[in-house]
Amino acid sequence: MASIARLGEEIPVAPAPVPWKEQNFAGRLEDAIERGASHLISLQDDRGYWQGELEADTTLESDYIYFLFVLGKAAPGRIAKLANYVRARQLPDGGWSIYPGGPSELNATCKAYFALKLAGDSTASSHLSRAREMVHRLGGLEATNSYVRFYLALVGAVGWELVPSIPPELMLLPNWFFINIYEMSSWTRGIVIPMGILSAVRPDFRLPEHARVDELFKDPNHKGAAFDWSDRLISWKNFFLAVDRGLKLYEKFPWKPLRQRALRESKQWMLEHMERTDGLAAIYPAMMNSIFALIALGHGPEDPVTWREIREFSNFEIEEHDTIRLQPCVSPVWDTCIAMVALEEAGVPPDHPSLVKSAEWMLSKQVLGPGDWQIKNKDAEPGGWAFEFRNDYYPDVDDTAFVLMALQRVKFPDPERMEGAIRRGLQWLLSMQNRDGGWGAFDRDNDRKFLCNIPFADHNAMIDPSTADVTARVVECLGRFGWPAEHPAIQRAVKFLLKDQDRDGSWFGRWGVNYVYGTSGVLRALETVSMTAQEYCQRAVTWLRAVQKPDGSFGESLRSYDEISTKGQGPSTPSQTAWGLIGLLAGAETSDPAITRAVNYLVAGQNADGSWKEDDFTGTGFPGVFYLKYHLYRNSFPVYALARY
């Protein structure tokens, strides 16, 4: 047996199969796993967790420039550093993309233009002239999503007639009504409730006159293009457009009998959801909107409640030399459970100090209080985990399943405490299964698709339905804990997965990019319940082989979310190659040449310090709208995949 000596103790590693053409393959593989595991341990925080940067596009920095101007805290030095970051990412054609290698995108380009204009850049400058031309080519300001127009209206840069109505009276609709706030996804709730307050109060956040952006309209005579009727007369889109017109008339009435009550309840909801969390929903747009809403309601920036939100919001900043960039949130629980599983797969002993310390930290993060998930799941006891350091109203299924798998193999000094936490977590997971057999992320049965036609639902994430990747994570978790394929919960989940599978054998990836992520996750899950010999699993394996590159790697661009013809295609990345390898290992023979090629690619691509390099985004926020780069994916998943081999 080989061993991993540099981790501080002898760690057995099973010998790997040696391809007949490379006698030193086993040694290179063992060394790669050893160095990868050592590097991962070196990244662990002294408090026990892992936290990699969570990177997004420049819409965050653009919005933050705007945010600081509204707050009256636009210190020239900070604005200059934010503007430097935005300018440096302008594409040669004048626009800004929402992921590396992607095309210019209208909303990101409009936000960058406005932010740089606020920062003092001249509209006659070469870079803003090119940006303006690109905005026109992409359809103009009138074609942007509702959130761009909302933020511009909030500071008087465009009129409120260009913004969908978001009445605070939404708060008063009962939970049994076909439209209510709990039929919206959890993240939409956190974003929209403060927006409802702002839509009603319409505070005087006006910026200097030069900040108007009328020049971005492609057709100044048709600014309201977003509210054009659908060609299908009878459609949900036209229904909600008609409702929006009615609500705009309602806003003009001097008497609104329920308005003050709606504002009180909206404010109360918002204040309650700021407790037991590091800011409202612990995510960027909800926190920014809540700060604006508090100010609109008379709580100035120095008010203790507002200041707490501002302080938490500022924690997303990363300052380096002459730039400042922003994270959309932080991901310590997610990063930690993936790193733990990778180390466990690598053969790190279950009582290794690194694992024991991370388990101790993880147990302290279990959510044992109430949350929004209880609205549709009244009888269940809490027991999940959230994504961030503290976000107790919003534990999620994906994190909880991965955390349970990470904790399972740790030899913890207090086994009774560990067993209790795992029992509560599993019970909570099972209680969150949807009626269709799958699992969503934050809520149960949050799947009313017609709500996606509401005018302010153009962020492409209005609901939180079952998805293959989250469902697979739960099945994998249950399988690892010994639940058989015959269990009713797993049978219902498999029926959902079969219904969700594409004809070519692949599965869509909601939270990771994209079909490689989804397909790998489902195969790994079904392996744990001994089902990968099934025909539908073998079709998935065939698809993975078909999209693997000759050098053994996998790569899939974010373009696959918009152009299905590009699925499985894109620049090679370590994280996606690891996912592809994990899927192949679950459903193919270990001697399969596709597996050997993937292993060789990862081993050859490793850096001397045990890390891997990855520039592309392989995480997903809102498909087609917002994407992410998890900076630890490139290190955790390759160790996990190589160790499984």
C-alpha positions in Angstrom: 0.0 0.0 0.0 1.2 3.5 -0.7 0.7 6.3 1.8 0.2 10.1 2.0 3.1 11.1 4.3 3.0 14.8 4.0 -0.4 15.1 5.7 1.3 14.3 9.0 0.6 10.6 9.3 0.5 7.5 7.3 -2.7 7.3 5.2 -3.4 4.1 3.3 -4.2 4.6 -0.4 -5.5 1.7 -2.5 -3.2 1.0 -5.5 -4.8 2.2 -8.8 -5.1 0.0 -11.9 -2.0 0.5 -14.0 -2.6 1.1 -17.8 -0.5 -1.3 -19.8 1.2 1.5 -21.7 2.4 3.5 -18.7 4.3 1.7 -15.9 4.6 4.8 -13.7 0.9 5.6 -13.8 0.1 4.4 -10.3 2.9 6.4 -8.8 1.9 9.6 -10.6 -1.7 9.1 -9.6 -0.9 8.6 -5.9 1.4 11.6 -5.9 -1.4 13.8 -7.5 -3.9 12.7 -4.9 -1.4 13.3 -2.1 -0.4 16.8 -3.3 -4.1 17.7 -4.0 -5.2 16.6 -0.5 -2.2 18.4 1.1 -3.0 21.6 -0.8 -6.7 21.4 0.2 -5.8 21.1 3.9 -3.4 24.1 3.6 -6.4 26.2 2.5 -8.5 25.3 5.6 -9.3 28.2 7.9 -8.1 27.9 11.5 -11.7 27.8 12.6 -12.3 24.6 10.6 -14.1 25.7 7.5 -13.0 26.3 3.8 -14.1 29.4 2.0 -13.1 30.2 -1.6 -14.0 33.3 -3.4 -17.3 33.3 -5.2 -16.9 35.4 -8.4 -19.6 36.8 -10.6 -19.8 39.4 -13.4 -19.4 43.2 -13.4 -23.1 43.9 -12.7 -22.2 43.6 -9.0 -19.5 46.3 -9.2 -21.7 48.5 -11.4 -24.5 48.2 -8.9 -22.2 48.9 -6.0 -21.0 52.2 -7.5 -24.7 53.2 -7.8 -25.3 52.0 -4.3 -22.6 54.1 -2.8 -23.8 57.2 -4.6 -27.4 56.6 -3.3 -26.0 56.3 0.3 -23.9 59.4 -0.1 -20.8 57.4 0.6 -19.2 57.6 -2.8 -15.7 58.2 -1.7 -13.6 59.0 -4.8 -11.0 56.5 -4.0 -13.4 53.6 -3.6 -15.4 54.6 -6.7 -12.2 54.8 -8.8 -11.2 51.3 -7.7 -14.6 49.9 -8.6 -14.6 51.7 -11.9 -11.1 50.3 -12.7 -12.4 46.8 -12.2 -15.4 47.4 -14.5 -13.4 49.2 -17.2 -10.8 46.4 -17.4 -13.5 43.9 -18.3 -15.0 45.7 -21.2 -14.9 43.6 -24.4 -13.4 44.8 -27.6 -16.8 45.3 -29.2 -17.8 47.8 -26.4 -20.0 45.6 -24.3 -19.7 43.5 -21.1 -20.4 39.8 -20.8 -21.9 37.9 -17.9 -19.2 35.2 -18.0 -15.6 34.9 -19.3 -15.7 34.1 -23.0 -19.3 35.0 -23.4 -20.8 37.6 -25.7 -21.7 41.1 -24.8 -24.9 41.1 -22.8 -27.4 44.0 -22.7 -28.1 44.3 -19.0 -24.5 44.1 -17.9 -23.5 46.7 -20.6 -26.2 49.1 -19.5 -25.3 48.8 -15.9 -21.6 49.3 -16.6 -22.3 52.3 -18.8 -24.4 54.0 -16.1 -21.9 53.2 -13.3 -19.0 54.6 -15.3 -21.0 57.7 -16.1 -21.6 58.1 -12.4 -17.9 57.6 -11.7 -17.2 60.6 -13.9 -16.4 59.0 -17.3 -17.4 61.2 -20.2 -20.1 59.9 -22.6 -17.8 61.2 -25.4 -15.0 58.9 -24.4 -14.1 56.1 -26.7 -15.1 53.3 -24.3 -18.5 54.7 -23.4 -19.2 55.6 -27.1 -18.5 51.9 -28.0 -20.6 50.8 -25.0 -23.5 53.0 -26.2 -23.3 51.6 -29.7 -23.4 48.0 -28.3 -26.4 48.8 -26.2 -28.3 50.0 -29.3 -27.2 46.9 -31.2 -28.5 44.6 -28.4 -31.9 46.3 -28.4 -31.5 49.4 -26.3 -32.4 50.3 -22.8 -36.1 49.5 -23.5 -35.1 45.8 -23.9 -33.3 45.5 -20.6 -34.8 43.4 -17.8 -37.1 45.0 -15.2 -34.5 45.2 -12.5 -32.2 47.5 -14.6 -35.1 49.8 -15.2 -36.2 49.6 -11.6 -32.9 50.8 -10.3 -32.7 53.6 -12.9 -36.2 54.8 -12.0 -35.3 54.8 -8.3 -32.8 57.6 -8.9 -34.8 59.4 -11.6 -32.8 58.3 -14.5 -35.9 56.9 -16.2 -39.6 57.2 -15.5 -41.5 54.8 -13.3 -43.9 54.0 -16.1 -41.1 51.8 -17.6 -41.0 49.6 -14.5 -43.4 46.7 -13.7 -45.7 47.3 -10.8 -44.6 45.6 -7.6 -47.3 46.7 -5.1 -46.5 46.0 -1.4 -50.1 44.7 -1.2 -48.6 41.4 -2.4 -47.8 40.8 1.3 -51.5 40.7 2.1 -52.4 37.9 -0.2 -53.2 34.8 1.8 -51.0 31.7 1.5 -53.8 29.7 -0.1 -54.3 32.2 -2.9 -52.8 31.1 -6.3 -50.5 34.1 -6.2 -48.7 34.9 -3.0 -45.1 35.6 -1.8 -44.6 32.0 -0.8 -45.3 30.8 -4.3 -42.2 32.8 -5.4 -38.7 31.3 -4.9 -37.0 32.2 -1.7 -34.5 34.5 -3.4 -37.2 36.3 -5.3 -39.0 36.9 -2.0 -36.0 38.6 -0.5 -35.5 40.7 -3.6 -39.1 41.7 -4.3 -40.5 42.5 -0.9 -38.1 45.5 -0.4 -38.8 46.5 -4.0 -42.5 46.6 -3.2 -41.8 49.1 -0.4 -39.6 51.2 -2.8 -42.2 51.1 -5.6 -44.8 52.4 -3.2 -42.8 55.1 -1.4 -40.7 56.2 -4.4 -38.1 57.9 -2.3 -36.2 60.9 -3.6 -32.9 59.2 -4.4 -32.2 61.5 -7.3 -28.7 61.7 -8.6 -27.2 64.6 -10.7 -29.0 65.4 -14.0 -26.0 64.1 -15.9 -26.7 60.6 -14.7 -29.8 60.2 -16.9 -29.3 57.7 -19.6 -31.9 58.7 -22.3 -29.1 58.2 -24.9 -29.3 54.4 -24.3 -32.8 54.1 -25.8 -32.7 52.6 -29.2 -36.1 54.0 -30.1 -37.0 56.9 -27.8 -40.6 56.8 -29.2 -41.1 53.3 -28.0 -39.6 53.2 -24.5 -42.2 50.9 -23.2 -41.4 48.0 -25.5 -41.2 45.6 -22.5 -44.9 46.0 -22.0 -46.0 45.1 -25.6 -48.7 42.5 -25.8 -47.9 38.9 -26.8 -49.0 37.7 -30.2 -51.0 35.1 -28.4 -54.1 37.0 -27.2 -55.0 34.4 -24.5 -51.8 33.8 -22.6 -50.4 34.2 -19.1 -48.1 37.0 -20.3 -51.0 39.1 -21.6 -53.0 38.4 -18.4 -50.2 39.7 -16.2 -49.6 42.6 -18.6 -53.2 43.6 -18.2 -52.9 43.3 -14.4 -49.8 45.5 -14.6 -51.7 48.2 -16.4 -54.4 48.0 -13.8 -51.9 48.4 -11.0 -50.4 51.4 -12.7 -53.8 53.0 -12.7 -54.2 52.1 -9.1 -51.0 53.8 -8.2 -52.5 57.1 -9.5 -55.4 56.9 -7.1 -55.1 59.1 -4.0 -56.9 56.6 -1.8 -55.3 53.2 -1.3 -57.0 51.7 1.7 -54.6 48.8 2.2 -51.4 50.6 1.4 -50.2 51.5 4.9 -51.0 48.0 6.3 -49.1 46.5 3.4 -46.1 48.7 4.1 -46.2 47.8 7.8 -46.3 44.1 7.1 -43.6 44.3 4.4 -41.3 46.2 6.8 -42.1 43.7 9.6 -41.3 40.7 7.3 -38.1 42.3 6.2 -37.0 43.1 9.8 -37.8 39.6 11.0 -35.8 38.1 8.1 -32.8 40.2 9.0 -32.6 38.4 12.3 -30.5 35.1 12.6 -28.8 36.0 9.3 -25.8 38.0 7.9 -28.1 40.3 6.0 -31.5 39.8 4.3 -31.3 36.3 2.7 -27.5 36.8 2.9 -27.4 37.6 -0.8 -26.4 40.7 -2.7 -29.6 42.0 -4.3 -31.8 41.3 -1.4 -29.4 43.1 1.0 -29.0 46.1 -1.3 -32.8 46.4 -1.8 -33.4 46.1 2.0 -30.9 49.0 2.7 -32.7 51.2 0.2 -36.1 50.2 1.6 -35.0 51.0 5.2 -33.8 54.4 4.1 -37.0 55.1 2.2 -38.9 54.3 5.4 -36.9 56.8 7.4 -34.1 54.7 8.7 -31.0 56.6 7.6 -27.7 55.0 6.8 -26.5 55.7 10.4 -29.6 54.0 12.0 -28.4 50.8 13.8 -30.7 48.5 11.7 -29.6 50.1 8.4 -26.0 50.2 9.5 -25.9 46.5 10.3 -27.1 45.7 6.8 -24.6 48.1 5.3 -21.8 46.5 7.3 -22.8 43.0 6.3 -23.1 44.1 2.7 -19.6 45.6 2.7 -18.2 42.2 3.7 -18.7 41.1 0.1 -15.9 43.5 -1.0 -12.5 42.2 -2.1 -10.0 45.0 -2.4 -6.7 44.5 -4.3 -4.3 47.2 -5.2 -6.2 49.5 -7.5 -9.5 47.5 -7.8 -12.5 46.5 -5.7 -14.7 43.6 -6.7 -17.8 42.1 -5.0 -19.0 38.7 -4.2 -22.8 38.0 -4.6 -22.7 36.1 -1.3 -20.2 33.7 0.5 -20.2 29.9 0.4 -18.3 28.5 3.4 -20.7 25.6 4.2 -20.8 24.5 0.6 -17.0 24.8 0.1 -16.4 23.0 3.4 -18.6 20.0 2.8 -17.1 19.4 -0.7 -13.6 19.7 0.6 -14.4 17.3 3.4 -15.8 14.7 1.0 -12.8 15.1 -1.3 -10.4 14.5 1.6 -12.4 11.5 2.8 -12.3 10.0 -0.7 -8.5 10.6 -0.7 -8.1 8.3 2.3 -7.6 10.9 5.0 -8.4 9.0 8.3 -11.8 9.7 9.8 -10.2 11.1 13.0 -7.7 13.4 11.2 -7.6 16.8 13.0 -8.6 18.6 9.8 -11.8 16.5 9.4 -12.7 16.6 13.1 -12.3 20.4 13.3 -14.4 20.9 10.1 -17.1 18.6 11.5 -17.2 20.6 14.8 -17.6 23.8 12.8 -20.3 22.2 10.6 -22.3 20.9 13.5 -22.4 24.4 14.9 -24.0 25.6 11.7 -27.0 23.3 11.6 -30.2 25.3 11.5 -32.5 24.4 14.3 -34.9 27.3 14.2 -37.8 28.2 12.0 -37.7 29.3 8.4 -39.7 30.1 5.3 -39.6 26.4 4.3 -42.2 25.7 7.0 -44.9 27.6 5.1 -45.4 24.5 2.9 -43.9 22.0 5.3 -45.6 22.7 8.6 -45.1 19.4 10.3 -41.4 18.9 9.8 -38.7 19.7 12.4 -35.7 21.8 11.4 -32.4 20.2 10.7 -30.9 21.6 7.5 -27.8 23.6 6.6 -27.6 26.9 4.8 -25.0 27.9 2.2 -23.5 30.9 4.1 -22.1 31.5 7.6 -25.6 32.4 8.9 -28.8 32.4 6.9 -31.2 30.6 9.3 -34.4 31.3 7.4 -33.1 29.6 4.3 -31.4 26.2 4.8 -31.3 24.4 1.5 -31.5 20.8 0.3 -28.3 20.7 -1.7 -26.1 21.9 1.1 -27.8 19.7 3.6 -27.4 16.5 1.6 -23.7 17.2 0.9 -23.0 18.1 4.5 -24.6 14.9 5.7 -22.3 12.9 3.3 -19.3 14.9 4.6 -20.2 14.2 8.3 -21.0 10.5 7.8 -17.4 9.3 7.7 -15.9 11.5 10.4 -14.9 9.8 13.6 -16.2 12.5 15.9 -15.3 12.6 19.7 -19.0 13.1 20.6 -20.8 10.4 18.6 -24.2 11.1 20.2 -24.1 14.7 19.1 -23.1 13.6 15.6 -25.8 11.0 15.4 -28.5 13.5 16.5 -27.4 16.0 13.9 -27.4 13.5 11.1 -30.8 12.1 12.2 -32.4 15.6 12.2 -30.7 16.4 8.8 -32.0 13.2 7.1 -35.5 13.8 8.5 -35.5 17.3 7.2 -34.3 16.2 3.8 -37.1 13.6 3.4 -39.7 16.2 4.5 -38.7 18.5 1.7 -39.5 16.0 -1.2 -41.9 17.5 -3.7 -45.1 15.9 -4.9 -43.4 15.1 -8.2 -40.8 13.0 -6.4 -37.9 15.4 -6.9 -36.4 18.1 -4.7 -36.0 21.8 -5.2 -33.4 24.0 -3.4 -35.2 26.0 -0.6 -38.9 25.2 -0.6 -41.3 22.4 -1.2 -43.7 22.3 -4.2 -42.6 25.8 -5.4 -43.4 25.1 -9.0 -46.2 27.3 -10.4 -44.8 28.0 -13.8 -47.4 30.5 -14.8 -45.8 33.0 -12.3 -42.8 33.2 -14.6 -44.9 35.4 -16.9 -45.2 38.2 -14.3 -43.4 41.3 -15.8 -40.9 41.4 -12.9 -40.1 37.7 -13.3 -37.5 38.2 -16.0 -34.6 37.1 -13.8 -35.4 33.5 -14.9 -35.7 32.2 -11.4 -39.2 33.1 -10.2 -39.8 29.6 -8.8 -37.8 26.8 -7.2 -39.1 23.5 -8.7 -37.5 20.0 -8.6 -34.3 19.7 -10.4 -32.2 16.7 -11.4 -29.0 17.8 -9.7 -30.6 18.5 -6.3 -32.7 15.4 -6.5 -29.6 13.4 -7.4 -27.7 14.8 -4.4 -30.4 13.7 -2.0 -30.6 10.2 -3.6 -26.8 9.9 -3.3 -27.0 11.0 0.3 -29.7 8.4 1.1 -27.8 5.7 -0.8 -24.6 6.4 1.2 -26.6 6.0 4.4 -27.7 2.6 3.2 -31.2 3.3 1.9 -32.1 0.8 -0.8 -33.5 1.5 -4.3 -36.8 -0.1 -3.2 -37.5 2.6 -0.6 -40.6 4.6 -1.7 -38.8 8.0 -1.5 -36.0 6.8 -3.8 -38.5 5.2 -6.2 -40.4 8.4 -6.5 -37.1 10.3 -7.0 -36.0 7.9 -9.8 -39.4 8.4 -11.6 -38.8 12.1 -11.5 -35.2 11.7 -12.8 -36.4 9.5 -15.7 -39.0 12.0 -16.6 -36.4 14.8 -16.5 -33.8 13.0 -18.6 -33.1 14.3 -22.1 -33.4 11.9 -25.1 -29.7 11.7 -25.6 -29.2 10.4 -22.1 -28.0 13.6 -20.4 -29.5 15.6 -17.5 -29.8 19.4 -17.3 -27.7 21.1 -14.5 -29.5 23.8 -12.7 -26.8 24.8 -10.2 -23.7 23.8 -12.1 -22.6 24.0 -15.7 -24.4 22.2 -17.2 -25.3 18.9 -18.7 -21.9 17.5 -17.7 -22.7 18.5 -14.1 -26.3 17.2 -14.1 -25.4 13.9 -15.8 -22.5 13.2 -13.6 -24.5 13.9 -10.5 -27.4 11.6 -11.4 -25.0 8.7 -12.3 -23.1 9.1 -9.0 -26.5 9.1 -7.2 -27.8 6.0 -8.9 -24.5 4.2 -8.3 -25.1 4.5 -4.6 -28.3 2.5 -4.9 -26.9 0.0 -7.5 -28.9 1.2 -10.5 -26.3 2.2 -13.0 -26.7 -1.0 -15.0 -30.1 0.3 -16.2 -30.5 1.2 -19.8 -31.1 4.9 -19.1 -27.9 5.1 -17.1 -25.9 3.5 -19.9 -27.3 6.1 -22.3 -26.0 8.8 -20.0 -22.6 7.1 -19.9 -22.6 7.0 -23.7 -23.4 10.7 -23.8 -20.5 11.5 -21.5 -18.2 9.5 -23.7 -19.5 11.3 -26.8 -18.8 14.8 -25.4 -15.4 13.9 -23.9 -12.5 15.5 -25.8 -9.7 13.4 -27.3 -7.3 14.5 -24.6 -9.6 13.1 -21.9 -11.0 16.4 -20.7 -14.5 17.8 -20.4 -15.6 21.3 -20.9 -19.0 23.0 -21.3 -19.7 26.6 -21.9 -22.4 28.6 -20.2 -23.7 29.1 -23.8 -25.4 25.7 -23.4 -28.1 27.3 -21.3 -29.2 29.4 -24.3 -28.1 27.2 -27.2 -28.8 23.5 -26.5 -26.8 22.6 -29.6 -23.7 23.5 -27.6 -24.3 21.1 -24.7 -21.2 19.4 -23.6 -19.0 21.7 -25.6 -16.7 24.4 -24.4 -13.2 25.1 -23.0 -11.8 22.3 -20.9 -11.8 22.8 -17.1 -10.6 20.7 -14.2 -13.9 20.8 -12.3 -15.9 19.7 -15.3 -13.4 17.0 -16.2 -13.7 15.8 -12.6 -17.5 15.7 -12.9 -17.3 13.8 -16.2 -14.8 11.4 -14.6 -17.1 10.9 -11.6 -20.0 10.1 -13.9 -18.0 7.6 -15.9 -16.7 5.9 -12.8 -20.3 5.5 -11.6 -21.6 3.8 -14.8 -18.7 2.4 -16.8 -16.0 -0.2 -16.2 -12.8 1.1 -14.5 -10.8 -0.1 -17.5 -12.8 2.1 -19.9 -10.3 4.1 -22.0 -12.5 7.2 -21.4 -11.8 7.0 -17.7 -8.1 6.5 -18.2 -7.9 9.5 -20.5 -9.8 11.7 -18.0 -7.5 10.6 -15.1 -4.4 11.3 -17.2 -5.7 14.8 -18.1 -6.2 15.7 -14.5 -2.9 14.3 -13.3 -1.0 16.0 -16.1 -2.7 19.4 -15.5 -2.0 19.6 -11.8 0.3 22.3 -10.6 3.4 21.6 -8.5 1.6 22.8 -5.3 -1.3 20.4 -5.8 -3.7 22.9 -7.2 -5.3 23.2 -10.6 -5.9 26.3 -12.8 -9.4 27.2 -13.9 -10.5 30.5 -15.5 -14.0 29.7 -16.6 -17.2 29.9 -14.6 -18.7 26.5 -13.9 -21.4 27.5 -11.3 -24.9 28.7 -12.0 -27.0 31.3 -10.2 -29.9 32.0 -12.5 -29.6 30.1 -15.9 -29.2 32.6 -18.7 -29.0 35.5 -16.3 -26.3 35.1 -13.6 -23.4 32.8 -13.4 -20.7 32.0 -10.8 -17.1 30.9 -10.4 -16.5 28.9 -7.2 -12.7 29.3 -6.7 -12.4 26.0 -4.8 -14.1 23.8 -7.4 -10.9 23.5 -9.4 -9.2 22.0 -6.4 -11.8 20.0 -4.5 -13.5 18.1 -7.3 -10.3 16.8 -9.1 -9.1 15.3 -5.8 -12.5 13.8 -5.3 -12.5 12.3 -8.8 -9.0 11.0 -8.8 -9.4 9.4 -5.4 -12.5 7.6 -6.5 -10.6 6.1 -9.4 
